[in-house]
Amino acid sequence: MRFGTRRGDRALRDMRQSGPPRTLVWGRQGTEAKRAMARDAHGTGDREQDPGGPIEPEGTFAGVPYDWRKPTAKRVKARWWNAQDPRFFTPKSFGWGYDVNAYWLVHPVRFVRNRRS
């Protein structure tokens, strides 16, 4: 679509009035879109509890955990190599989904013993 045509001018005018789609926006408005998606994920819908509050960096969406905080060495180690955590699949240290607790891959007998007690 060219902006020199009437149709293009109309589309540009409409976009200036209503703003671009939230999912395609970068920067400051993109942050607002992320807030809206986080509200939807937590079931709060359109009602906003804290309009200026930060985006929830960790939680669950569709039953799968997410964590958007910057990964640290301590958190990565706690998720990937942790004998104290009885879970085989742990939440990702960054992103959406699960990681494998590699400690239990290396020590499968201890994993079975730990599950029985």
C-alpha positions in Angstrom: 0.0 0.0 0.0 1.4 3.4 -1.0 0.8 6.4 1.2 0.4 8.7 -1.8 -3.0 7.2 -2.7 -6.3 8.1 -1.0 -6.5 4.6 0.5 -3.0 5.0 2.0 -3.7 8.4 3.3 -6.9 7.2 5.0 -5.0 4.2 6.6 -2.2 6.5 7.8 -4.8 9.0 9.3 -6.6 6.1 11.0 -3.4 4.7 12.4 -2.4 8.2 13.8 -5.8 8.5 15.5 -6.1 5.0 17.0 -2.4 4.1 17.2 -0.6 1.1 15.7 -1.6 -2.4 16.8 -0.2 -3.1 20.3 1.6 -6.3 19.4 3.7 -4.6 16.7 4.8 -1.6 18.7 8.3 -1.4 20.1 9.7 0.8 22.9 7.5 2.5 25.4 4.1 1.5 23.9 5.4 -2.0 23.5 5.8 -2.1 27.3 2.1 -1.1 27.6 1.3 -4.0 25.3 3.3 -6.4 27.5 1.4 -5.1 30.6 -1.9 -5.8 28.8 -0.8 -9.3 27.9 0.4 -9.9 31.5 -3.0 -8.7 32.8 -4.7 -11.1 30.4 -2.5 -13.9 31.5 -3.3 -13.3 35.1 -7.0 -13.1 34.4 -7.5 -9.4 35.3 -8.8 -8.6 31.9 -9.2 -4.9 31.1 -9.4 -3.7 34.6 -6.0 -2.4 35.7 -5.1 -2.7 39.3 -1.9 -0.6 39.2 -1.7 1.6 36.1 1.9 2.6 36.6 3.1 -0.6 38.2 5.9 -2.8 36.8 5.2 -5.8 34.5 5.0 -9.1 36.4 8.4 -10.7 35.5 7.5 -14.2 36.5 4.3 -16.3 36.8 2.4 -18.8 34.7 0.5 -18.6 31.4 -1.7 -21.5 30.3 -0.3 -23.5 33.2 3.3 -23.2 32.0 5.8 -21.0 34.0 7.6 -18.0 32.6 10.4 -15.8 33.9 11.4 -12.7 32.0 14.0 -11.4 34.5 17.6 -11.2 33.3 19.1 -14.6 34.0 21.8 -14.8 36.7 24.4 -17.5 37.3 22.8 -18.3 40.7 19.3 -18.7 39.2 20.6 -20.8 36.3 22.5 -23.1 38.7 19.5 -23.4 41.0 17.3 -24.5 38.0 19.8 -26.8 36.2 21.8 -28.3 39.0 20.0 -28.5 42.3 20.0 -31.5 44.6 17.6 -29.8 47.0 14.9 -29.4 44.4 12.9 -32.7 44.1 11.5 -31.7 40.7 13.0 -33.2 37.5 11.5 -30.5 35.4 12.1 -27.0 36.8 10.9 -23.6 35.5 13.2 -22.0 33.0 15.7 -19.5 34.3 14.7 -17.3 31.4 11.8 -17.6 29.0 8.6 -19.7 28.9 8.6 -23.4 29.7 10.7 -25.9 31.6 14.3 -26.9 32.1 15.7 -30.2 33.2 17.4 -30.5 36.6 20.6 -32.1 35.3 21.6 -33.2 38.8 18.9 -35.9 38.6 20.2 -37.1 35.2 23.6 -37.7 36.6 22.3 -39.2 39.9 19.2 -41.3 38.9 19.4 -43.6 41.9 19.3 -40.7 44.3 16.3 -39.3 42.3 14.4 -42.6 42.9 15.4 -42.8 46.6 14.4 -39.1 47.0 10.9 -39.8 45.4 10.2 -42.7 47.8 10.9 -40.8 51.0 
